[in-house]
């Protein structure tokens, strides 16, 4: 399409993305496929080259690529107003559901039935991470140096506990030095009317940063800048700009800091949060709201329900606002960015490192779940593993990878199995 006015009306855009926001289950692959079906195949608002150009750009950014693609499509058809509308419609339904599920876990997670359902979900999460690892590896490891970067990232995170941002930075530098062939630019270019000048781009950046950090004044009034809400704001603001590779990649980073440094939650609860996020629509990175809810409920100094909701909202704001800013600033210049071989190489290096990051996350999840009391030295470690958790994880992996059963059915079956085992006193 060559002009935003040739696309949908604003009402049509809102109606379509309200539907997408409610139906966007299945992780980024399913969400992107749903948007393609509606926006390209059914509505014909974008052609295939423009959709793929937008998708390629979003995959190079930190943050949730499916949510950024929704924002990009809204921006391309109705400017900033359209981007805000489509981005919010993509994340808010899932955010509301996940906050409700977080409250259910916090207040009723000790009940045998609820604990059993969560046990089954957590076991299935290990299989989901493995599936994500294989999917990303097929896409990212296209050259010998990509394999080396992925292996080094795994070793750096799992053995030497190198901070996640340093791993991303090192991978980007390595990819930049090695380089990559330039990608051919899309023949269709964004309309000149919506390509901002450098002056207007700077003004937009300043305004975006002001909006992003404006809630800090409210947070300071609630509990000062040394309270849990300020910690949530500053930490997730930092995480938002290094979260290359989506939710699976960032969870290793968030899990380490949230569990070890801030002690907002227990290691096994990170697996619980991911299991809950898999059952909701919207980007998987909404799992971070679970972290924010537990931190606010436990440490906010308020009524637990109010503190939990505030913690989740603070996390939501500081995690997702940067994605809007990056789309509004970067989308007009997509073709120039994609044509730079060195930058393309740096981003491919980061994508390769994400494979190692996801492998590290899967290893951490498996150890946390399968050995709930911690790993003992051999041969005692064989006595303390959770056989039922391993059985559910293996069954979920076979269902997903061998028989390609839908994610919803796999999660439901795992939850039912976990509840049955817990109620029978076996798990």
N, C-alpha and C positions, 0 to 999 in steps of 0.2 A: 504494500500500500504506500502511496506517496504523500498522502495528506491525512492528518488526524481527523479532519471533518468527514472523510470518506468512510470512517469506521462507524461504530455503534453510537447511539445516543447515550448520554450519561445514565439514563434510567435503564437502558438495555444492558449497559456494562455492569451496573450494580446488581441487576437481577441475575445475570449469568454468574458473577463471582460470589453472590450469596449462595447459589447452588453449589459451586465448586468448593466453597469454604466448608459446607456441611458434609460433602461427599468425599473430601480429600483424605481418605484413609490410604494406608499401604506404603508410606514412606515417599521420598522424593520421586522415585521412578514412576510409581502409580499416580502421584499428583501431577507430574509433568505430562504423563500420558493423558490424563483427564483434561488438562488445559488444552493440550494439542487437539484432542477430539472436539472440544466445544469451540475453541477460538479459531482453529484452522479448518477442520473438516466440516463442522456443522454451520458455524456462523460466517466463516470465511472473512473474518476481520483482519487476519494477517495471512500472508502467503508463507510457504514453507521456508524460503531463504531468510525472511525477516524473523520468523519464530526461532530458527536455529541460530541466527546471529545473536538474538537476545539471550538464548539459552547458554551459548558458549561464553558470553560475557559474564553472566550470573555465576557460572561454574568457576570462574576465575576469582571471584570475590570471597572474602571471609563471610561467614553467615549462612543462613539457609537458602540454598539456590532456588528451591521451588517458590518460596515466599517472595524472593527477589524477582523471579520471573513474573509472578503475578503483578508485582508493583511495576515492573518494566512495561508490561502490556497495558496497564492502566495509564501510565505516563505517555506511552506512544499514542494512545487514542484520545486522551483528554488532559494531557499535561500533568502538572503536580497534583491537581485535584483528583484526577483519575487514578494516579499512582497511589495516593493515600487511601482512596476508597477501596481499591482492589487488594492492596496489601493488608489493610485492616480486616476486610471480609475474609481473607484467607487464614488469618491467625486467631481472630477473636472467638469463633465457635469452639475450637479446640482448647483455647485458653480457659474459657468458662468451664468446660467439662473437666479439664485437668485440675483446676482449682477445687472443684467439687470432689473429685476423686482423692485429692491430697487431704482434704478435710476428713473424708471417710476413713482414710488410712490413719490419720493422726488420732482421731477420736475413737475409732472402732477397730483398728488394725489388730488389737489383741484378741478379738473374738475368734474362736476356732474356724468358723466358716470363712471369714474374711482373710484370716491368716493363711488358710489353705488355698484360697483362690490366688492370693499374692505369691505363695510358694510356687505354684504351678507356672504363673506368669514369669517369675524370675528364672526358673529353669529354662523356659522357652527362649528367654532373652539371649542366652549363650549361643543357641543355634542361629538366632537372628543376626548376631554380630558376625558369626562365621559366614553367613550368607552375604552380608554386606562386605566383608573382607574379600571374598571371591569376586563379587561384582565390581568393586572398585579396582582390584588388582588387574582384572582383565582390561579395564579402561586405561589405567594409569601406567602400567609397567610395559612400555613399548620399546625401550632401549636398554642396553646393559647397565648404563649408569643409573637408570631408574631402579633396577633391582638392588644395586649397591646402596643407593640412598634409602630405600625402604628397609633394608636389613640393618643399616647403621641407626636409623631412627628407632627401630625395635630394640636394639641393644642399648642405645642411649637412654631410652625411657624405662625399660624393664630392669636393667642391671645397674646402670649408673645414676638413675633418677635425675637425668638432665631436665631442667625446666622446659615445658612444652614450647613457649615462645622462642627459646634458643634453638630448638630442633627445627622449627619452621623457618627461622632466619637462616640457619646454616644450609638447609635444603634449598632455599631460594637463591642464596649466593652461589652454591654449587651449580644449580641449574642455569643461572645467569652466565657463569663463566663458560660452561660447556656450550650453551646456546641451543637453539632449535630452529628448524626451517620456518620461515615466515608463512603464516596462513594467508591464503588469498582473501582479499577483502570482498565482502558482499557487494554486488553491483548496485543494489539499491541503497541509497544513503538516507539518513534521517532528514526530515524536512528542515530546510534552512531556518524556518520560522521558529523552530524549537531548539536550535543549537545556540546556547548562550555564549556571549562574549566572555573573555577572561574576567572582566570586571563584574559582570552579573554572576558568574560562577563563584567568584570570591565572596560576593554578597550572600549568595545562597549558602555557601559553606559556613560563613559566620553566623547566619540566622539559624542554620541547622544545628550547629554546636550550641548556640544559646538555648534553643528549644530542648536539646538533648539533656543538658545539665541544669535546666531550670528547676526540676523537682528537688535538687539538692537543698534549696532554700527551705522547702517544706520539711525535708528530712532533718535538717539542722534544728528546726523548731520542734520536731517531735522528740528527738532524743540526742541531739548534738551530733557532731561529726565523728564521734568515737563510739557510736552505738552500732547495733547490728544492721540497721537499715542503711546507714552510710557505708558500712563494709560491703553490703550487697550491691549498692550502687556503684562503688568504685571498682569492685572486683569484676562485676559483669560488664561494666563499660570497657575494662581492659580485655576481658575475654572476647567481647564482640568483635574486636579488630584482629584477633589471631585465630578465630575459629574456622580455619580452612578445613574443608572436608566434611562439614556437616556435624550432626549430633554425635555420631559414633566417635569421630576424631576428638571433639572437644571434651567429651565426658571423661577421658583419661586425665586431662588437665584439670577440669572442674572437680572431679572426684578426689584428686590428690590434695588440692587446696581446701576444698570444702570439708573434707573428712579429716585430713591431717593437721592443717593449720588452724582453720576456724572452728572445727569440731561442730559444724552445724548438724551433721547426721552421721550415722554409722555406715561402714562400707557396704553392708548388705542392703541398706536402704537406697543406695544409688541404683542397684539392680532393680529394686522395687519400682523406683521412679521411672526407669526406662520401660519396664513392663507396662506401667500405667499409660505412659505416653504412646506406646504402640497401639493402644486400644482407642485412641482419640483421633479425630480428624486434625488436619493442620500439620505444620512442620514438626519433625521429631524432636527438634531442639527445644520444644515446649517443655521437655522433661526438666529444664532448668527451673521452671516455675515450682515444681515439686520441692526442689532444694530451697528456693526462696520461701515457700510456705512453711516448711519445717523450721527454718532459721528464725523467721518472724514469730511463729507460734511459740517456740521454746525460749527465745532470747530477747524478744521485742519489748518486754516489760509491760505489755498490754494484755487485755483479754486474749486468750490463745486464738480464738476464731478471728478476731480483728487483726491481731498481729500477723497471723498466717496469711490472710488476704492481702494485707499491706505488703508483706514480704514478697508475695507472688507478683503483685502489681509493680513493685520496684524492679524486680528481676525482669518482668515483661518489658518495661519501658527501656531500661538501659541495655537490654539485649537486642531489641528489634529496631529502635529508632535509627541506629547507624546504618542499617540496611536501606532504609528509605533515603538517607542522605547520600549514600554511595550510588544508588541508582539515579537519583536526580542529577548528581554531578557527573557521573561517568557515562551514562547511556548515550548522551549526544556525541561522544567521542569514541564509540565502540570500534569503529573501523580502523582508526589510527592506532589504537592500542593493540588490536589483533594482528596488525601488520609488522610489529616490532619483534624480530627474531630473539633478541636477548631477553626481552620481557616475557615472551612466550616460553623461553627456556626456563626462566626463573619460576614461572607459575607451574610448569610441568614438573620441576623439581619438588615444589611444595606438594603437588598432587601425589607424587611418588612417596614422599615422606608420610603422607596420610595413610598409606597402606601399612606402614610400620606402626603408626599410631593406633590404628584400628586393631592390629594384631596384639599390641600391648594391652589395649582395653579388653579384648576378648580373654586374654590370659588372666588379667586381673579379676574380671568377672567370674571366670571359671574357678579360680583358686578361692575366691571369697565365698562362692556358693557351694562348691563341692567339698571344701574343707572348712566348715563354719567355725571350728575350734582352732583353726590355724594348722599349718603344715608341720607335722612332727618329723624328726629324722627317720630315714629308712631303718628297719622295715615297718616301724610303727605307723607311718603315714597311711599305710594300707588299711589300718584298723579304724581310722577316723573319718574317712570320706563318706559323703552322703550318697548312698547308692540310689535312692529314689530320685534325687535331683538329677543325677547323671542319666538315669533311665528316661526321665521326661525330656531332658535336653537332647539325648540321642534320638528319641522318637520324633521330636519336633524337627531336628535336622534332617532326618530321613524324609519326613513329610514335605518339607520345604524344598530340599535339594534333589531328591530322587523322584518324588511323585508330583511336585509343583502344586501342592494343595494351597489354597488361598490363605493369606496371613490371618484373616479373621477367624477362620475355622481352626487353624493350628493354635492360636492363642486361646480360643474358647475351650478346645479339648484339653490343653495344658492346664488351664485354670480349674476345670472340672476334675481332672485327675488329681491335682494338688489338693483340692477341697476334700475329695474322697479319702485320700491318704491321711490327711490331717484329722478328719472326723473319725477315722478308723484307728487313730493312734499310731499309725505306722511312720508318719513323717514328723 
